[in-house]
Amino acid sequence: MSTARARRYVLLAVGAFTGLCIFLNVGSTIPSYTRDTEFSSLSSPMPGQNPHSKYAFAAFLAPMAPAKHTGLELNDEDHYMIGIRMLIYQLLHDPITKTNNSIPFIVLVTETVPREYRDRLTKDGAIIVEVAPVKIDWIKPGRERWENVMDKLHVFELVQYEKILLLDADHVIVKPLDGVFDDPATDILSNLGKQENVRDDEGQQPTKYMMAGNSGPYEADHPYPAPRGDRLNAGFVVLHPSLDVYKYYMRVANIEGRFPGGSPEQDLWNYVHARNGNMPWKQVNPDFTANTPIFNDYVNGIASFHEKYWGCGRDRRLRDVLLRSRWKMEGYFDARDKLLGF
């Protein structure tokens, strides 16, 4: 048996034992099974999640071809689906990283996400929200897997929440993230109102907004702490849901060539929330997340990493940290499913 496979089995066993212990201690908070709803009728948070929470965690899932990575025995899997399950485990269940404020977790799904995926994520504890496709003919994503990313914009219609942390599925959490909602960068702000930043064909700009996150990516050998830049990375953003903001995005997005479009939602956000514009994005405390991280970021206490657990071949020590999160998740849910009879 290879060393990697042996380590996986050990961590799965540890995760299963941990899951059993957690379940026996907090079994009354295990989410019940409910069907997902249409976007216009958002379901209530699961048991153990605060139905009156001002805040929410969210992620987006669309079908895509399985990612490939040789040498890790991780081929032929839908790693983004697994990544969403890891986020649910880390934010709702893992005693080391879970929310201390019963903040709900929402998964936005496209209409083509299979029922089996939706059922699995619901059992894991997520609220499933189906969103309609956002198709802008002139936008040509730079990668096939970004074909549906504009659908993420529907998160701005979840106006029952004051703030939402939207995470990419290739994100791994190692410390709690509740504190990001109290970061000064996530204060709701007023439009700066500078006339030179107004374009008539875009219509009226929103009067209030909030867009906060992290810049990047960086080179693999960056020093600690990582340098900061002007370009927002779409993998970790805290936003204020607003119909005015959503409608403004749609008007801007339908103007051909207004922003590059290769990284669709990221390019749109960097245009609308440019640092020299009327609604500039704000940098959250760099301790919350790192793009293209290195093991030294883990040592120095960064709370989450925008990095693919199935990749990260340039830094084997960090890869082991990320893979450990996956095996813990699978062990926990396997043990819980057996106990609940799923």
ZADO-1210 file (C-alpha; in nm, 4 decimals, padded with zeros to 6 digits):
<atoms>
<atom x="00.0000" y="00.0000" z="00.0000" code="MET" pos="1"/>
<atom x="00.1334" y="00.3445" z="-00.0912" code="SER" pos="2"/>
<atom x="00.2182" y="00.5958" z="00.1795" code="THR" pos="3"/>
<atom x="-00.0485" y="00.8366" z="00.0487" code="ALA" pos="4"/>
<atom x="-00.3193" y="00.5680" z="00.0597" code="ARG" pos="5"/>
<atom x="-00.2177" y="00.4539" z="00.4070" code="ALA" pos="6"/>
<atom x="-00.2345" y="00.8127" z="00.5329" code="ARG" pos="7"/>
<atom x="-00.5790" y="00.8499" z="00.3765" code="ARG" pos="8"/>
<atom x="-00.7133" y="00.5432" z="00.5563" code="TYR" pos="9"/>
<atom x="-00.5719" y="00.6611" z="00.8879" code="VAL" pos="10"/>
<atom x="-00.7313" y="01.0040" z="00.8479" code="LEU" pos="11"/>
<atom x="-01.0622" y="00.8547" z="00.7378" code="LEU" pos="12"/>
<atom x="-01.0643" y="00.6422" z="01.0515" code="ALA" pos="13"/>
<atom x="-00.9807" y="00.9442" z="01.2660" code="VAL" pos="14"/>
<atom x="-01.2549" y="01.1432" z="01.0913" code="GLY" pos="15"/>
<atom x="-01.5088" y="00.8661" z="01.1471" code="ALA" pos="16"/>
<atom x="-01.4221" y="00.8476" z="01.5166" code="PHE" pos="17"/>
<atom x="-01.4398" y="01.2274" z="01.5428" code="THR" pos="18"/>
<atom x="-01.7753" y="01.2258" z="01.3664" code="GLY" pos="19"/>
<atom x="-01.9121" y="00.9703" z="01.6073" code="LEU" pos="20"/>
<atom x="-01.7977" y="01.1763" z="01.9061" code="CYS" pos="21"/>
<atom x="-01.9415" y="01.4990" z="01.7660" code="ILE" pos="22"/>
<atom x="-02.2707" y="01.3326" z="01.6795" code="PHE" pos="23"/>
<atom x="-02.3111" y="01.1824" z="02.0264" code="LEU" pos="24"/>
<atom x="-02.2421" y="01.5216" z="02.1866" code="ASN" pos="25"/>
<atom x="-02.4532" y="01.7402" z="01.9591" code="VAL" pos="26"/>
<atom x="-02.6813" y="01.4979" z="01.7828" code="GLY" pos="27"/>
<atom x="-02.9823" y="01.7204" z="01.8416" code="SER" pos="28"/>
<atom x="-02.8350" y="01.9821" z="01.6057" code="THR" pos="29"/>
<atom x="-02.7784" y="01.7505" z="01.3103" code="ILE" pos="30"/>
<atom x="-02.9611" y="01.9027" z="01.0098" code="PRO" pos="31"/>
<atom x="-03.2778" y="01.7318" z="00.8945" code="SER" pos="32"/>
<atom x="-03.3337" y="01.6270" z="00.5362" code="TYR" pos="33"/>
<atom x="-03.5320" y="01.8775" z="00.3311" code="THR" pos="34"/>
<atom x="-03.5734" y="01.9314" z="-00.0407" code="ARG" pos="35"/>
<atom x="-03.4207" y="02.2326" z="-00.2071" code="ASP" pos="36"/>
<atom x="-03.6453" y="02.5123" z="-00.3202" code="THR" pos="37"/>
<atom x="-03.6672" y="02.7407" z="-00.6161" code="GLU" pos="38"/>
<atom x="-03.4651" y="03.0600" z="-00.5854" code="PHE" pos="39"/>
<atom x="-03.7732" y="03.2722" z="-00.5265" code="SER" pos="40"/>
<atom x="-03.8592" y="03.0701" z="-00.2160" code="SER" pos="41"/>
<atom x="-03.5465" y="03.0304" z="-00.0036" code="LEU" pos="42"/>
<atom x="-03.5842" y="02.7530" z="00.2520" code="SER" pos="43"/>
<atom x="-03.5312" y="02.8125" z="00.6214" code="SER" pos="44"/>
<atom x="-03.1945" y="02.7383" z="00.7823" code="PRO" pos="45"/>
<atom x="-03.1466" y="02.3857" z="00.9093" code="MET" pos="46"/>
<atom x="-03.1698" y="02.2959" z="01.2784" code="PRO" pos="47"/>
<atom x="-02.8577" y="02.4249" z="01.4503" code="GLY" pos="48"/>
<atom x="-02.8410" y="02.7259" z="01.2157" code="GLN" pos="49"/>
<atom x="-02.9821" y="03.0585" z="01.3253" code="ASN" pos="50"/>
<atom x="-03.3017" y="03.1348" z="01.1273" code="PRO" pos="51"/>
<atom x="-03.2636" y="03.5016" z="01.2172" code="HIS" pos="52"/>
<atom x="-02.8954" y="03.5300" z="01.1279" code="SER" pos="53"/>
<atom x="-02.7925" y="03.8586" z="00.9652" code="LYS" pos="54"/>
<atom x="-02.5042" y="03.6745" z="00.8048" code="TYR" pos="55"/>
<atom x="-02.4562" y="03.3684" z="00.5849" code="ALA" pos="56"/>
<atom x="-02.1818" y="03.1666" z="00.4231" code="PHE" pos="57"/>
<atom x="-02.2341" y="03.0745" z="00.0586" code="ALA" pos="58"/>
<atom x="-02.0752" y="02.8859" z="-00.2285" code="ALA" pos="59"/>
<atom x="-02.1636" y="02.8163" z="-00.5915" code="PHE" pos="60"/>
<atom x="-02.1801" y="02.4810" z="-00.7674" code="LEU" pos="61"/>
<atom x="-02.2233" y="02.4043" z="-01.1362" code="ALA" pos="62"/>
<atom x="-02.1636" y="02.0733" z="-01.3177" code="PRO" pos="63"/>
<atom x="-01.8218" y="02.0340" z="-01.4721" code="MET" pos="64"/>
<atom x="-01.5875" y="01.7663" z="-01.5978" code="ALA" pos="65"/>
<atom x="-01.3920" y="01.5892" z="-01.3232" code="PRO" pos="66"/>
<atom x="-01.0552" y="01.7460" z="-01.2498" code="ALA" pos="67"/>
<atom x="-00.7476" y="01.5374" z="-01.3132" code="LYS" pos="68"/>
<atom x="-00.4339" y="01.5132" z="-01.1051" code="HIS" pos="69"/>
<atom x="-00.1883" y="01.2289" z="-01.1340" code="THR" pos="70"/>
<atom x="00.0054" y="01.0718" z="-00.8505" code="GLY" pos="71"/>
<atom x="-00.2402" y="01.1381" z="-00.5670" code="LEU" pos="72"/>
<atom x="-00.5002" y="00.8696" z="-00.6410" code="GLU" pos="73"/>
<atom x="-00.7622" y="01.1430" z="-00.6737" code="LEU" pos="74"/>
<atom x="-00.8572" y="01.0987" z="-01.0392" code="ASN" pos="75"/>
<atom x="-01.2085" y="01.0802" z="-01.1830" code="ASP" pos="76"/>
<atom x="-01.3785" y="01.2744" z="-00.9043" code="GLU" pos="77"/>
<atom x="-01.5852" y="01.5910" z="-00.9006" code="ASP" pos="78"/>
<atom x="-01.3464" y="01.7842" z="-00.6807" code="HIS" pos="79"/>
<atom x="-01.5659" y="02.0955" z="-00.6710" code="TYR" pos="80"/>
<atom x="-01.8560" y="01.8970" z="-00.5283" code="MET" pos="81"/>
<atom x="-01.6170" y="01.7477" z="-00.2734" code="ILE" pos="82"/>
<atom x="-01.4839" y="02.0961" z="-00.2023" code="GLY" pos="83"/>
<atom x="-01.8350" y="02.2208" z="-00.1235" code="ILE" pos="84"/>
<atom x="-01.8821" y="01.9296" z="00.1166" code="ARG" pos="85"/>
<atom x="-01.5529" y="02.0193" z="00.2822" code="MET" pos="86"/>
<atom x="-01.6724" y="02.3777" z="00.3296" code="LEU" pos="87"/>
<atom x="-01.9989" y="02.2568" z="00.4843" code="ILE" pos="88"/>
<atom x="-01.8097" y="02.0301" z="00.7217" code="TYR" pos="89"/>
<atom x="-01.5589" y="02.2965" z="00.8170" code="GLN" pos="90"/>
<atom x="-01.8115" y="02.5773" z="00.8643" code="LEU" pos="91"/>
<atom x="-02.0961" y="02.3830" z="01.0275" code="LEU" pos="92"/>
<atom x="-01.9546" y="02.0717" z="01.1935" code="HIS" pos="93"/>
<atom x="-01.5814" y="02.0647" z="01.2626" code="ASP" pos="94"/>
<atom x="-01.5254" y="02.1767" z="01.6262" code="PRO" pos="95"/>
<atom x="-01.1996" y="02.3444" z="01.5242" code="ILE" pos="96"/>
<atom x="-01.3373" y="02.5620" z="01.2429" code="THR" pos="97"/>
<atom x="-01.7180" y="02.5766" z="01.2651" code="LYS" pos="98"/>
<atom x="-01.9255" y="02.8883" z="01.3196" code="THR" pos="99"/>
<atom x="-01.9803" y="02.9877" z="01.6807" code="ASN" pos="100"/>
<atom x="-02.2884" y="03.1890" z="01.5845" code="ASN" pos="101"/>
<atom x="-02.4997" y="02.9279" z="01.4014" code="SER" pos="102"/>
<atom x="-02.4453" y="03.1076" z="01.0709" code="ILE" pos="103"/>
<atom x="-02.6223" y="02.9178" z="00.7870" code="PRO" pos="104"/>
<atom x="-02.4491" y="02.7841" z="00.4767" code="PHE" pos="105"/>
<atom x="-02.6104" y="02.8361" z="00.1346" code="ILE" pos="106"/>
<atom x="-02.5174" y="02.6559" z="-00.1869" code="VAL" pos="107"/>
<atom x="-02.6276" y="02.8258" z="-00.5074" code="LEU" pos="108"/>
<atom x="-02.6761" y="02.5591" z="-00.7755" code="VAL" pos="109"/>
<atom x="-02.7504" y="02.5778" z="-01.1451" code="THR" pos="110"/>
<atom x="-03.0557" y="02.4020" z="-01.2824" code="GLU" pos="111"/>
<atom x="-02.8344" y="02.1243" z="-01.4215" code="THR" pos="112"/>
<atom x="-02.6813" y="02.0192" z="-01.0888" code="VAL" pos="113"/>
<atom x="-02.7989" y="01.6583" z="-01.0346" code="PRO" pos="114"/>
<atom x="-03.0623" y="01.5766" z="-00.7745" code="ARG" pos="115"/>
<atom x="-02.8206" y="01.3368" z="-00.6050" code="GLU" pos="116"/>
<atom x="-02.5777" y="01.6252" z="-00.5472" code="TYR" pos="117"/>
<atom x="-02.8505" y="01.8473" z="-00.4035" code="ARG" pos="118"/>
<atom x="-02.9734" y="01.5707" z="-00.1743" code="ASP" pos="119"/>
<atom x="-02.6221" y="01.4998" z="-00.0506" code="ARG" pos="120"/>
<atom x="-02.5475" y="01.8637" z="00.0266" code="LEU" pos="121"/>
<atom x="-02.8815" y="01.9027" z="00.2035" code="THR" pos="122"/>
<atom x="-02.8083" y="01.6004" z="00.4212" code="LYS" pos="123"/>
<atom x="-02.4692" y="01.7544" z="00.4988" code="ASP" pos="124"/>
<atom x="-02.6420" y="02.0664" z="00.6315" code="GLY" pos="125"/>
<atom x="-02.6583" y="02.3189" z="00.3465" code="ALA" pos="126"/>
<atom x="-02.9512" y="02.5256" z="00.2233" code="ILE" pos="127"/>
<atom x="-02.9838" y="02.4650" z="-00.1526" code="ILE" pos="128"/>
<atom x="-03.0929" y="02.7520" z="-00.3770" code="VAL" pos="129"/>
<atom x="-03.1382" y="02.6971" z="-00.7505" code="GLU" pos="130"/>
<atom x="-03.0488" y="03.0007" z="-00.9597" code="VAL" pos="131"/>
<atom x="-03.1345" y="03.0906" z="-01.3180" code="ALA" pos="132"/>
<atom x="-02.8550" y="03.1162" z="-01.5758" code="PRO" pos="133"/>
<atom x="-02.7051" y="03.4589" z="-01.6410" code="VAL" pos="134"/>
<atom x="-02.6117" y="03.4544" z="-02.0083" code="LYS" pos="135"/>
<atom x="-02.4234" y="03.7473" z="-02.1592" code="ILE" pos="136"/>
<atom x="-02.3428" y="03.6658" z="-02.5225" code="ASP" pos="137"/>
<atom x="-02.0296" y="03.8750" z="-02.5588" code="TRP" pos="138"/>
<atom x="-01.8567" y="03.7366" z="-02.2467" code="ILE" pos="139"/>
<atom x="-01.6163" y="03.4538" z="-02.3319" code="LYS" pos="140"/>
<atom x="-01.4741" y="03.2852" z="-02.0189" code="PRO" pos="141"/>
<atom x="-01.1050" y="03.2095" z="-02.0302" code="GLY" pos="142"/>
<atom x="-01.1598" y="02.8569" z="-01.8957" code="ARG" pos="143"/>
<atom x="-01.4367" y="02.6065" z="-01.9592" code="GLU" pos="144"/>
<atom x="-01.5103" y="02.5654" z="-01.5877" code="ARG" pos="145"/>
<atom x="-01.5920" y="02.9377" z="-01.5624" code="TRP" pos="146"/>
<atom x="-01.8817" y="02.9090" z="-01.8066" code="GLU" pos="147"/>
<atom x="-02.1484" y="02.9524" z="-01.5373" code="ASN" pos="148"/>
<atom x="-01.9761" y="03.1832" z="-01.2893" code="VAL" pos="149"/>
<atom x="-02.1960" y="03.4827" z="-01.3712" code="MET" pos="150"/>
<atom x="-02.4795" y="03.2846" z="-01.2087" code="ASP" pos="151"/>
<atom x="-02.3083" y="03.3674" z="-00.8771" code="LYS" pos="152"/>
<atom x="-02.4494" y="03.7186" z="-00.9055" code="LEU" pos="153"/>
<atom x="-02.7861" y="03.5910" z="-00.7815" code="HIS" pos="154"/>
<atom x="-02.6327" y="03.5900" z="-00.4337" code="VAL" pos="155"/>
<atom x="-02.7025" y="03.9649" z="-00.4298" code="PHE" pos="156"/>
<atom x="-03.0752" y="03.8865" z="-00.4373" code="GLU" pos="157"/>
<atom x="-03.0612" y="03.7173" z="-00.0952" code="LEU" pos="158"/>
<atom x="-03.1599" y="04.0415" z="00.0720" code="VAL" pos="159"/>
<atom x="-03.2800" y="03.8729" z="00.3913" code="GLN" pos="160"/>
<atom x="-02.9112" y="03.8735" z="00.4876" code="TYR" pos="161"/>
<atom x="-02.7064" y="04.1814" z="00.5678" code="GLU" pos="162"/>
<atom x="-02.3710" y="04.0247" z="00.4802" code="LYS" pos="163"/>
<atom x="-02.2674" y="03.7072" z="00.2972" code="ILE" pos="164"/>
<atom x="-01.9236" y="03.5509" z="00.2702" code="LEU" pos="165"/>
<atom x="-01.9082" y="03.3928" z="-00.0761" code="LEU" pos="166"/>
<atom x="-01.6356" y="03.1292" z="-00.1120" code="LEU" pos="167"/>
<atom x="-01.5083" y="02.9384" z="-00.4122" code="ASP" pos="168"/>
<atom x="-01.5330" y="02.5605" z="-00.3836" code="ALA" pos="169"/>
<atom x="-01.1538" y="02.5283" z="-00.3976" code="ASP" pos="170"/>
<atom x="-01.1175" y="02.6889" z="-00.0567" code="HIS" pos="171"/>
<atom x="-00.9992" y="02.5105" z="00.2594" code="VAL" pos="172"/>
<atom x="-01.0648" y="02.6480" z="00.6090" code="ILE" pos="173"/>
<atom x="-00.8400" y="02.5814" z="00.9079" code="VAL" pos="174"/>
<atom x="-00.9690" y="02.8421" z="01.1578" code="LYS" pos="175"/>
<atom x="-01.3174" y="02.9935" z="01.2217" code="PRO" pos="176"/>
<atom x="-01.4263" y="03.2707" z="00.9856" code="LEU" pos="177"/>
<atom x="-01.7112" y="03.4303" z="01.1863" code="ASP" pos="178"/>
<atom x="-01.4914" y="03.7300" z="01.2652" code="GLY" pos="179"/>
<atom x="-01.4757" y="03.8406" z="00.9024" code="VAL" pos="180"/>
<atom x="-01.8275" y="03.9857" z="00.9360" code="PHE" pos="181"/>
<atom x="-01.6954" y="04.2264" z="01.2012" code="ASP" pos="182"/>
<atom x="-01.3961" y="04.3349" z="00.9955" code="ASP" pos="183"/>
<atom x="-01.4122" y="04.7130" z="00.9283" code="PRO" pos="184"/>
<atom x="-01.3674" y="04.6364" z="00.5583" code="ALA" pos="185"/>
<atom x="-01.7163" y="04.4814" z="00.5603" code="THR" pos="186"/>
<atom x="-01.8945" y="04.7975" z="00.6709" code="ASP" pos="187"/>
<atom x="-02.1746" y="04.9001" z="00.4353" code="ILE" pos="188"/>
<atom x="-02.0620" y="05.2155" z="00.2570" code="LEU" pos="189"/>
<atom x="-02.2079" y="05.5068" z="00.0616" code="SER" pos="190"/>
<atom x="-02.1331" y="05.5610" z="-00.3053" code="ASN" pos="191"/>
<atom x="-01.8613" y="05.8285" z="-00.3327" code="LEU" pos="192"/>
<atom x="-02.0676" y="06.0138" z="-00.5923" code="GLY" pos="193"/>
<atom x="-01.7822" y="06.1444" z="-00.8072" code="LYS" pos="194"/>
<atom x="-01.9335" y="06.2581" z="-01.1358" code="GLN" pos="195"/>
<atom x="-01.6227" y="06.1654" z="-01.3352" code="GLU" pos="196"/>
<atom x="-01.6869" y="05.8014" z="-01.2412" code="ASN" pos="197"/>
<atom x="-02.0436" y="05.7982" z="-01.3755" code="VAL" pos="198"/>
<atom x="-02.1231" y="05.6706" z="-01.7277" code="ARG" pos="199"/>
<atom x="-02.4654" y="05.7493" z="-01.8687" code="ASP" pos="200"/>
<atom x="-02.5157" y="05.4139" z="-02.0440" code="ASP" pos="201"/>
<atom x="-02.4813" y="05.2282" z="-01.7109" code="GLU" pos="202"/>
<atom x="-02.7757" y="05.3997" z="-01.5448" code="GLY" pos="203"/>
<atom x="-02.7915" y="05.5155" z="-01.1854" code="GLN" pos="204"/>
<atom x="-02.5279" y="05.3736" z="-00.9538" code="GLN" pos="205"/>
<atom x="-02.6363" y="05.2179" z="-00.6217" code="PRO" pos="206"/>
<atom x="-02.6264" y="05.4570" z="-00.3286" code="THR" pos="207"/>
<atom x="-02.5076" y="05.1874" z="-00.0843" code="LYS" pos="208"/>
<atom x="-02.2795" y="04.8901" z="-00.1335" code="TYR" pos="209"/>
<atom x="-02.0240" y="04.6640" z="00.0267" code="MET" pos="210"/>
<atom x="-01.7585" y="04.4552" z="-00.1448" code="MET" pos="211"/>
<atom x="-01.4642" y="04.3279" z="00.0569" code="ALA" pos="212"/>
<atom x="-01.2106" y="04.0570" z="-00.0033" code="GLY" pos="213"/>
<atom x="-00.8530" y="03.9755" z="-00.0858" code="ASN" pos="214"/>
<atom x="-00.6217" y="04.0519" z="-00.3758" code="SER" pos="215"/>
<atom x="-00.4061" y="03.8089" z="-00.5674" code="GLY" pos="216"/>
<atom x="-00.2982" y="03.5620" z="-00.6813" code="PRO" pos="217"/>
<atom x="00.0698" y="03.5759" z="-00.6023" code="TYR" pos="218"/>
<atom x="00.3825" y="03.3859" z="-00.6969" code="GLU" pos="219"/>
<atom x="00.4394" y="03.0586" z="-00.5127" code="ALA" pos="220"/>
<atom x="00.7544" y="03.1821" z="-00.3381" code="ASP" pos="221"/>
<atom x="00.6057" y="03.5042" z="-00.2014" code="HIS" pos="222"/>
<atom x="00.7396" y="03.6221" z="00.1369" code="PRO" pos="223"/>
<atom x="00.5216" y="03.6375" z="00.4465" code="TYR" pos="224"/>
<atom x="00.3104" y="03.8405" z="00.4719" code="PRO" pos="225"/>
<atom x="00.2058" y="03.8344" z="00.1071" code="ALA" pos="226"/>
<atom x="00.2072" y="04.1629" z="-00.0857" code="PRO" pos="227"/>
<atom x="-00.1292" y="04.3247" z="-00.1536" code="ARG" pos="228"/>
<atom x="-00.2570" y="04.4486" z="-00.4860" code="GLY" pos="229"/>
<atom x="-00.5423" y="04.6425" z="-00.6414" code="ASP" pos="230"/>
<atom x="-00.7241" y="04.3514" z="-00.8092" code="ARG" pos="231"/>
<atom x="-00.9955" y="04.1723" z="-00.6114" code="LEU" pos="232"/>
<atom x="-00.9904" y="03.7921" z="-00.6250" code="ASN" pos="233"/>
<atom x="-01.3395" y="03.6421" z="-00.6575" code="ALA" pos="234"/>
<atom x="-01.2598" y="03.3371" z="-00.4454" code="GLY" pos="235"/>
<atom x="-01.3288" y="03.5063" z="-00.1098" code="PHE" pos="236"/>
<atom x="-01.5651" y="03.8054" z="-00.1038" code="VAL" pos="237"/>
<atom x="-01.7881" y="03.9516" z="00.1642" code="VAL" pos="238"/>
<atom x="-02.0834" y="04.1342" z="00.0098" code="LEU" pos="239"/>
<atom x="-02.4025" y="04.3176" z="00.1012" code="HIS" pos="240"/>
<atom x="-02.7014" y="04.1678" z="-00.0856" code="PRO" pos="241"/>
<atom x="-02.8853" y="04.4426" z="-00.2717" code="SER" pos="242"/>
<atom x="-03.1292" y="04.4411" z="-00.5624" code="LEU" pos="243"/>
<atom x="-02.9982" y="04.7810" z="-00.6712" code="ASP" pos="244"/>
<atom x="-02.6449" y="04.6411" z="-00.6913" code="VAL" pos="245"/>
<atom x="-02.7635" y="04.3292" z="-00.8749" code="TYR" pos="246"/>
<atom x="-02.9538" y="04.5349" z="-01.1342" code="LYS" pos="247"/>
<atom x="-02.6547" y="04.7646" z="-01.1810" code="TYR" pos="248"/>
<atom x="-02.4281" y="04.4646" z="-01.2417" code="TYR" pos="249"/>
<atom x="-02.6711" y="04.3408" z="-01.5070" code="MET" pos="250"/>
<atom x="-02.6752" y="04.6757" z="-01.6866" code="ARG" pos="251"/>
<atom x="-02.2963" y="04.6975" z="-01.6881" code="VAL" pos="252"/>
<atom x="-02.2519" y="04.3334" z="-01.7905" code="ALA" pos="253"/>
<atom x="-02.4730" y="04.3812" z="-02.0954" code="ASN" pos="254"/>
<atom x="-02.2508" y="04.6570" z="-02.2352" code="ILE" pos="255"/>
<atom x="-02.0154" y="04.4739" z="-02.4680" code="GLU" pos="256"/>
<atom x="-01.6475" y="04.5267" z="-02.3913" code="GLY" pos="257"/>
<atom x="-01.7010" y="04.7338" z="-02.0765" code="ARG" pos="258"/>
<atom x="-01.4682" y="04.4960" z="-01.8890" code="PHE" pos="259"/>
<atom x="-01.2387" y="04.2150" z="-02.0153" code="PRO" pos="260"/>
<atom x="-01.4695" y="03.9161" z="-01.9512" code="GLY" pos="261"/>
<atom x="-01.2130" y="03.6354" z="-01.9468" code="GLY" pos="262"/>
<atom x="-01.2691" y="03.5960" z="-01.5726" code="SER" pos="263"/>
<atom x="-01.6351" y="03.7010" z="-01.5939" code="PRO" pos="264"/>
<atom x="-01.7607" y="03.7813" z="-01.2431" code="GLU" pos="265"/>
<atom x="-01.4142" y="03.8795" z="-01.1221" code="GLN" pos="266"/>
<atom x="-01.3638" y="04.1200" z="-01.4137" code="ASP" pos="267"/>
<atom x="-01.7097" y="04.2715" z="-01.3549" code="LEU" pos="268"/>
<atom x="-01.6412" y="04.3233" z="-00.9838" code="TRP" pos="269"/>
<atom x="-01.3026" y="04.4774" z="-01.0505" code="ASN" pos="270"/>
<atom x="-01.4598" y="04.7210" z="-01.2952" code="TYR" pos="271"/>
<atom x="-01.7546" y="04.8212" z="-01.0757" code="VAL" pos="272"/>
<atom x="-01.5515" y="04.8204" z="-00.7535" code="HIS" pos="273"/>
<atom x="-01.2257" y="04.9628" z="-00.8883" code="ALA" pos="274"/>
<atom x="-01.0092" y="05.1228" z="-00.6224" code="ARG" pos="275"/>
<atom x="-01.0352" y="05.4607" z="-00.7990" code="ASN" pos="276"/>
<atom x="-01.4109" y="05.4338" z="-00.8612" code="GLY" pos="277"/>
<atom x="-01.7227" y="05.5341" z="-00.6714" code="ASN" pos="278"/>
<atom x="-01.7654" y="05.1944" z="-00.5029" code="MET" pos="279"/>
<atom x="-01.4108" y="05.0729" z="-00.4275" code="PRO" pos="280"/>
<atom x="-01.3628" y="04.7277" z="-00.2806" code="TRP" pos="281"/>
<atom x="-01.1940" y="04.6967" z="00.0584" code="LYS" pos="282"/>
<atom x="-00.9203" y="04.4608" z="00.1741" code="GLN" pos="283"/>
<atom x="-01.0155" y="04.2349" z="00.4649" code="VAL" pos="284"/>
<atom x="-00.7614" y="04.1532" z="00.7323" code="ASN" pos="285"/>
<atom x="-00.5026" y="03.9347" z="00.5534" code="PRO" pos="286"/>
<atom x="-00.5196" y="03.6844" z="00.8389" code="ASP" pos="287"/>
<atom x="-00.8550" y="03.5622" z="00.7047" code="PHE" pos="288"/>
<atom x="-00.7400" y="03.4171" z="00.3724" code="THR" pos="289"/>
<atom x="-00.4523" y="03.3691" z="00.1297" code="ALA" pos="290"/>
<atom x="-00.4451" y="03.3064" z="-00.2447" code="ASN" pos="291"/>
<atom x="-00.1778" y="03.0700" z="-00.3819" code="THR" pos="292"/>
<atom x="-00.0717" y="03.0013" z="-00.0215" code="PRO" pos="293"/>
<atom x="00.2442" y="02.8375" z="00.1054" code="ILE" pos="294"/>
<atom x="00.2963" y="02.6261" z="00.4165" code="PHE" pos="295"/>
<atom x="00.4385" y="02.9292" z="00.5963" code="ASN" pos="296"/>
<atom x="00.0927" y="03.0915" z="00.5730" code="ASP" pos="297"/>
<atom x="-00.0468" y="02.7950" z="00.7682" code="TYR" pos="298"/>
<atom x="00.2295" y="02.8234" z="01.0263" code="VAL" pos="299"/>
<atom x="00.1544" y="03.1935" z="01.0684" code="ASN" pos="300"/>
<atom x="-00.2144" y="03.1367" z="01.1390" code="GLY" pos="301"/>
<atom x="-00.3952" y="03.2295" z="00.8171" code="ILE" pos="302"/>
<atom x="-00.7558" y="03.1096" z="00.8569" code="ALA" pos="303"/>
<atom x="-00.8312" y="02.9836" z="00.5047" code="SER" pos="304"/>
<atom x="-00.6593" y="02.9034" z="00.1795" code="PHE" pos="305"/>
<atom x="-00.7757" y="02.9569" z="-00.1767" code="HIS" pos="306"/>
<atom x="-00.6014" y="02.6473" z="-00.3082" code="GLU" pos="307"/>
<atom x="-00.7112" y="02.3182" z="-00.4631" code="LYS" pos="308"/>
<atom x="-00.6756" y="02.0327" z="-00.2164" code="TYR" pos="309"/>
<atom x="-00.6196" y="01.7937" z="-00.5089" code="TRP" pos="310"/>
<atom x="-00.3379" y="02.0096" z="-00.6448" code="GLY" pos="311"/>
<atom x="-00.0858" y="02.2183" z="-00.4540" code="CYS" pos="312"/>
<atom x="00.1964" y="02.0043" z="-00.5942" code="GLY" pos="313"/>
<atom x="00.4498" y="02.2822" z="-00.5418" code="ARG" pos="314"/>
<atom x="00.4179" y="02.2632" z="-00.1613" code="ASP" pos="315"/>
<atom x="00.3824" y="01.9097" z="-00.0277" code="ARG" pos="316"/>
<atom x="00.3529" y="02.0151" z="00.3367" code="ARG" pos="317"/>
<atom x="00.0587" y="02.2436" z="00.2605" code="LEU" pos="318"/>
<atom x="-00.0925" y="01.9770" z="00.0353" code="ARG" pos="319"/>
<atom x="-00.0957" y="01.7386" z="00.3313" code="ASP" pos="320"/>
<atom x="-00.2827" y="01.9992" z="00.5393" code="VAL" pos="321"/>
<atom x="-00.5443" y="02.0413" z="00.2655" code="LEU" pos="322"/>
<atom x="-00.5863" y="01.6682" z="00.2050" code="LEU" pos="323"/>
<atom x="-00.6260" y="01.6084" z="00.5782" code="ARG" pos="324"/>
<atom x="-00.9326" y="01.8344" z="00.5694" code="SER" pos="325"/>
<atom x="-01.0878" y="01.6155" z="00.3028" code="ARG" pos="326"/>
<atom x="-01.0335" y="01.2883" z="00.4853" code="TRP" pos="327"/>
<atom x="-01.1697" y="01.4360" z="00.8081" code="LYS" pos="328"/>
<atom x="-01.4823" y="01.5468" z="00.6226" code="MET" pos="329"/>
<atom x="-01.5412" y="01.2072" z="00.4645" code="GLU" pos="330"/>
<atom x="-01.4823" y="01.0233" z="00.7920" code="GLY" pos="331"/>
<atom x="-01.7261" y="01.2505" z="00.9749" code="TYR" pos="332"/>
<atom x="-02.0088" y="01.2222" z="00.7230" code="PHE" pos="333"/>
<atom x="-01.9579" y="00.8467" z="00.6752" code="ASP" pos="334"/>
<atom x="-01.9941" y="00.7917" z="01.0507" code="ALA" pos="335"/>
<atom x="-02.2915" y="01.0255" z="01.0788" code="ARG" pos="336"/>
<atom x="-02.4699" y="00.8686" z="00.7796" code="ASP" pos="337"/>
<atom x="-02.4421" y="00.5237" z="00.9346" code="LYS" pos="338"/>
<atom x="-02.5812" y="00.6491" z="01.2646" code="LEU" pos="339"/>
<atom x="-02.8714" y="00.8288" z="01.0954" code="LEU" pos="340"/>
<atom x="-02.9401" y="00.5485" z="00.8497" code="GLY" pos="341"/>
<atom x="-02.8789" y="00.7599" z="00.5357" code="PHE" pos="342"/>
</atoms>
